[in-house]
Amino acid sequence: MRQRLPHDSPHWIDPAGETRFLTICCETRHTNQLARRETWECLLDTFLKYDELGHWSARLLVAMPDHLHALVTFPENFYLKKRVATFKSWTSKHAGIAWQRDFFEHRLLGGRSRGQAQLH
C-alpha cells in the first residue's frame, strides 16, 4: 500500500499567497481519461469556478491523458487537501474521472521556479 503524502507547510512558512504546482493522477495510469473534449471542459470549468469563488487563483491547467498539472495560488486560511479533494470529488461525479488517492504538490519559490514549472 502506498504511503500517504504530507501536504503541510513547515511552521516557519506562511502558505498564504504561495503558488503551488499540483499534479493529480488518475487511478488507472496509461489510459486516456482526461484528454477528451467533455472531460477537459468539466475540468476547466471547475478550475475556473474555483477561481471565481475565491478557493484559489487559477494560473495554469494542463491535462495529460492520465494526470493533470495545475498552478494555483491559495488565499489566507485555506485547506489545501480539502480544496483538492472537493475538486476531485466534483470532477469525478460530473466527468466520471477515477482519481488516485492524494496528489502531489510543490511550493514554487519565486519567478524562476514558476517559469520552470510552466516549461514542464
Contact map, one row per residue, 1 for C-alpha under 8 A:
111000000000000000000000000000000000000000000000000000000000000000000000000000000000000000000000000000000000000000000000
111100000000000000000000000000000000000000000000000000000000000000000000000000000000000000000000000000000000000000000000
111110000000000000000000000000000000000000000000000000000000000000000000000000000000000000000000000000000000000000000000
011111000000000000000000000000000000000000000000000000000000000000000000000000000000000000000000000001000000000000000000
001111100000000000000000000000000000000000000000000000000000000000000000000000000000000000000000000001110000000000000000
000111110000000000000000000000000000000000000000000000000000000000000000000000000000000000000000000000000000000000000000
000011111000000000000000000000000000000000000000000000000000000000000000000000011000000000000000000000001000000000000000
000001111100000000000000000000000000000000000000000000000000000000000000000000000000000000000000000000000000000000000000
000000111110111000000000000000000000000000000000000000000000000000000000000000000000000000000000000000000000000000000000
000000011111100000000000000000000000000000000000000000000000000000000000000000000000000000000000000000000000000000000000
000000001111110000000000000000000000000000000000000000000000000000000000000000000000000000000000000000000000000000000000
000000000111110000000000000000000000000000000000000000000000000000000000000000000000000000000000000000000000000000000000
000000001111111000000000000000000000000000000000000000000000000000000000000000000000000000000000000000000000000000000000
000000001011111100000000000000000000000000000000000000000000000000000000000000000000000000000000000000000000000000000000
000000001000111111000000000000000000000000000000000000000000000000000000010100000000000000000000000000000000000000000000
000000000000011111000000000000000000000000000000000000000000000000000000111111000000000000000000000000000000000000000000
000000000000001111100000000000000000000000000000000000000000000000000000111100000000000000000000000000000000000000000000
000000000000001111110000000000000000000000000000000000000000000000000000110000000000000000000000000000000011000000000000
000000000000000011111000000000000000000000000000000000000000000000000011110000000000000000000000000000000011000000000000
000000000000000001111100000000000000000000000000000000000000000000000111100000000000000000000000000000001111000000000000
000000000000000000111110000000000000000000000000000000000000000000001111000000000000000000000000000000001111000000001000
000000000000000000011111000000000000000000000000000000000000000000011111000000000000000000000000000000111100000000000000
000000000000000000001111100000000000000000000000000000000000000000111100000000000000000000000000000000111000000000000000
000000000000000000000111110000000000000000000000000000000000000000111000000000000000000000000000001101110000000000000000
000000000000000000000011111010000000000000000000000000000000000001110000000000000000000000000000001100100000000000000000
000000000000000000000001111110001000000000000000000000000000000001100000000000000000000000000000111100000000000000000000
000000000000000000000000111110000000000000000000000000000000000000000000000000000000000000000000011110000000000000000000
000000000000000000000000011111100000000000000000000000000000000001000000000000000000000000000000010100000000000000000000
000000000000000000000000111111100000000000000000000000000000000001000000000000000000000000000000000000000000000000000000
000000000000000000000000000111110000000000000000000000000000000011000000000000000000000000000000000000000000000000000000
000000000000000000000000000111111000000000000000000000000000000011000000000000000000000000000000000000000000000000000000
000000000000000000000000000001111111000000000000000000000000000011000000000000000000000000000000000000000000000000000000
000000000000000000000000010000111111001000000000000000000000000011000000000000000000000000000000100000000000000000000000
000000000000000000000000000000011111001100000000000000000000001111110000000000000000000000000000100000000000000000000000
000000000000000000000000000000011111101100000000000000000000001111000000000000000000000000000000000000000000000000000000
000000000000000000000000000000011111111100000000000000000000000000000000000000000000000000000000000000000000000000000000
000000000000000000000000000000000011111110000000000000000000000000000000000000000000000000000000000000000000000000000000
000000000000000000000000000000000001111111000000000000000000000000000000000000000000000000000010000000000000000000000000
000000000000000000000000000000001111111111100000000000000000000000000000000000000000000000000010000000000000000000000000
000000000000000000000000000000000111111111110000000000000000001000000000000000000000000000000000000000000000000000000000
000000000000000000000000000000000000111111111000000000000000000000000000000000000000000000000000000000000000000000000000
000000000000000000000000000000000000011111111100000000000000000000000000000000000000000000100110000000000000000000000000
000000000000000000000000000000000000001111111110000000000000000000000000000000000000000000100000000000000000000000000000
000000000000000000000000000000000000000111111111000000000000100000000000000000000000000000000000000000000000000000000000
000000000000000000000000000000000000000011111111100000000000000000000000000000000000000000000000000000000000000000000000
000000000000000000000000000000000000000001111111110000000000000000000000000000000000001001100000000000000000000000000000
000000000000000000000000000000000000000000111111111000000100100000000000000000000000001000000000000000000000000000000000
000000000000000000000000000000000000000000011111111100000100000000000000000000000000000000000000000000000000000000000000
000000000000000000000000000000000000000000001111111110000000000000000000000000000000000000000000000000000000000000000000
000000000000000000000000000000000000000000000111111111111100000000000000000000000000000000000000000000000000000000000000
000000000000000000000000000000000000000000000011111111111100000000000000000000000000000000000000000000000000000000000000
000000000000000000000000000000000000000000000001111111100000000000000000000000000000000000000000000000000000000000000000
000000000000000000000000000000000000000000000000111111110000000000000000000000000000000000000000000000000000000000000000
000000000000000000000000000000000000000000000000011111111000000000000000001000000000000000000000000000000000000000000000
000000000000000000000000000000000000000000000000011111111000000000000000011001000010000000000000000000000000000000000000
000000000000000000000000000000000000000000000000011011111100000000000001111000000000000000000000000000000000000000000000
000000000000000000000000000000000000000000000000011001111110000000000001111000000000000000000000000000000000000000000000
000000000000000000000000000000000000000000000011011000011111100000000011100000000000000000000000000000000000000000000000
000000000000000000000000000000000000000000000000000000001111100000000111100000000000000000000000000000000000000000000000
000000000000000000000000000000000000000000000000000000000111110000001111000000000000000000000000000000000000000000000000
000000000000000000000000000000000000000000010010000000000111111000011110000000000000000000000000000000000000000000000000
000000000000000000000000000000000000000000000000000000000001111100011100000000000000000000000000000000000000000000000000
000000000000000000000000000000000110000100000000000000000000111111111000000000000000000000000000000000000000000000000000
000000000000000000000000000000000110000000000000000000000000011111110000000000000000000000000000000000000000000000000000
000000000000000000000000000001111110000000000000000000000000001111100000000000000000000000000000000000000000000000000000
000000000000000000000000110111111110000000000000000000000000001111110000000000000000000000000000000000000000000000000000
000000000000000000000011110000000100000000000000000000000000001111111000000000000000000000000000000000000000000000000000
000000000000000000000111100000000100000000000000000000000000111101111100000000000000000000000000000000000000000000000000
000000000000000000001111000000000000000000000000000000000001111000111110000000000000000000000000000000000000000000000000
000000000000000000011110000000000000000000000000000000000011110000011111000000000000000000000000000000000000000000000000
000000000000000000111100000000000000000000000000000000000111100000001111100000000000000000000000000000000000000000000000
000000000000000000111100000000000000000000000000000000011111000000000111110000000000000000000000000000000000000000000000
000000000000000111110000000000000000000000000000000000011110000000000011111000000000000000000000000000000000000000000000
000000000000001111100000000000000000000000000000000000111000000000000001111101000000000000000000000000000000000000000000
000000000000000110000000000000000000000000000000000001111000000000000000111111000000000000000000000000000000000000000000
000000000000001110000000000000000000000000000000000000000000000000000000011111000000000000000000000000000000000000000000
000000000000000100000000000000000000000000000000000000000000000000000000001111100000000000000000000000000000000000000000
000000000000000100000000000000000000000000000000000000100000000000000000011111110010000000000000000000000000000000000000
000000000000000000000000000000000000000000000000000000000000000000000000000011111110000000000000000000000000000000000000
000000100000000000000000000000000000000000000000000000000000000000000000000001111111000000000000000000000000000000000000
000000100000000000000000000000000000000000000000000000000000000000000000000000111111100000000000000000000000000000000000
000000000000000000000000000000000000000000000000000000000000000000000000000000111111110000000000000000000000000000000000
000000000000000000000000000000000000000000000000000000100000000000000000000001111111111000000000000000000000000000000000
000000000000000000000000000000000000000000000000000000000000000000000000000000011111111100000000000000000000000000000000
000000000000000000000000000000000000000000000000000000000000000000000000000000001111111110000000000000000000000000000000
000000000000000000000000000000000000000000000000000000000000000000000000000000000111111111000000000000000000000000000000
000000000000000000000000000000000000000000000110000000000000000000000000000000000011111111100000000000000000000000000000
000000000000000000000000000000000000000000000000000000000000000000000000000000000001111111110000001000000000000000000000
000000000000000000000000000000000000000000000000000000000000000000000000000000000000111111111000000000000000000000000000
000000000000000000000000000000000000000000000100000000000000000000000000000000000000011111111100000000000000000000000000
000000000000000000000000000000000000000001100100000000000000000000000000000000000000001111111111100000000000000000000000
000000000000000000000000000000000000000000000000000000000000000000000000000000000000000111111111111000000000000000000000
000000000000000000000000000000000000000000000000000000000000000000000000000000000000000011111111100000000000000000000000
000000000000000000000000000000000000000001000000000000000000000000000000000000000000000001111111000000000000000000000000
000000000000000000000000000000000000011001000000000000000000000000000000000000000000000000111111100000000000000000000000
000000000000000000000000000000000000000000000000000000000000000000000000000000000000000000111111110000000000000000000000
000000000000000000000000010000001100000000000000000000000000000000000000000000000000000000111011111000000000000000000000
000000000000000000000000011100000000000000000000000000000000000000000000000000000000000000010001111100000000000000000000
000000000000000000000001111000000000000000000000000000000000000000000000000000000000000100010000111110000000000000000000
000000000000000000000001111100000000000000000000000000000000000000000000000000000000000000000000011111100000000000000000
000000000000000000000000001000000000000000000000000000000000000000000000000000000000000000000000001111100000000000000000
000110000000000000000001000000000000000000000000000000000000000000000000000000000000000000000000000111110000000000000000
000010000000000000000111100000000000000000000000000000000000000000000000000000000000000000000000000111111000000000000000
000010000000000000000111000000000000000000000000000000000000000000000000000000000000000000000000000001111100000000000000
000000100000000000011110000000000000000000000000000000000000000000000000000000000000000000000000000000111110000000000000
000000000000000000011100000000000000000000000000000000000000000000000000000000000000000000000000000000011111000000000000
000000000000000001111000000000000000000000000000000000000000000000000000000000000000000000000000000000001111100000000000
000000000000000001111000000000000000000000000000000000000000000000000000000000000000000000000000000000000111110011000000
000000000000000000000000000000000000000000000000000000000000000000000000000000000000000000000000000000000011111111000000
000000000000000000000000000000000000000000000000000000000000000000000000000000000000000000000000000000000001111111000000
000000000000000000000000000000000000000000000000000000000000000000000000000000000000000000000000000000000000111111100000
000000000000000000000000000000000000000000000000000000000000000000000000000000000000000000000000000000000000111111110000
000000000000000000000000000000000000000000000000000000000000000000000000000000000000000000000000000000000001111111111000
000000000000000000000000000000000000000000000000000000000000000000000000000000000000000000000000000000000001111111111100
000000000000000000000000000000000000000000000000000000000000000000000000000000000000000000000000000000000000001111111110
000000000000000000000000000000000000000000000000000000000000000000000000000000000000000000000000000000000000000111111111
000000000000000000001000000000000000000000000000000000000000000000000000000000000000000000000000000000000000000011111111
000000000000000000000000000000000000000000000000000000000000000000000000000000000000000000000000000000000000000001111111
000000000000000000000000000000000000000000000000000000000000000000000000000000000000000000000000000000000000000000111111
000000000000000000000000000000000000000000000000000000000000000000000000000000000000000000000000000000000000000000011111
